[in-house]
Amino acid sequence: MWNTFQILSVCIFFAVGSDLAAAYSNVYGEDLQPCSQQGMSLTGFTRNGHCVDQQDDIGSHHICIDLGSASGGNFCQVTGQPNWCAGDGPCDGGDGSAVAGTCPIRNWCVCQWAFASYLERAGGCDAVQEIVCEAINKEAVTAYRKISGERKYGDALRCIEKRCGVSLQESAM
């Protein structure tokens, strides 16, 4: 049975649709770009191709990586999740909508905690071959900064800085 909050959330999601991404910035301070592309499975917590959700918290799906390029091993297996990484899903229509058919999961919005755990378990920042910086939600940086005293989250923040060529220290934001 759905409660009033759940029904309202679904209504808001469909009313806003892919425009939700327009309210978010990437690590460069620019408009957040899509993570998935045509020919890939549609990603994002809201399945609009962008790394956004309705409640930005520390566990959000804000980090866009190419799951097919991880040299540190299968992302799902390394982070102790069921192997959805090797699956297929609804295809990205290129405009934040799903189209008929299924496509392989490739660029994917992964949870901040899972990204940090993957780096820690897979051998560090170089274990992820492609990080899609333009599609990483700046909310991830904010969350990592708050808990950067814990080594794996500080390492995740430094990895994004290194791979995206930016300084994400609080004074630079």
Order of alpha helices (4+ residues) and beta strands (2+ residues): alpha-beta-alpha-beta-beta-beta-alpha-alpha-alpha
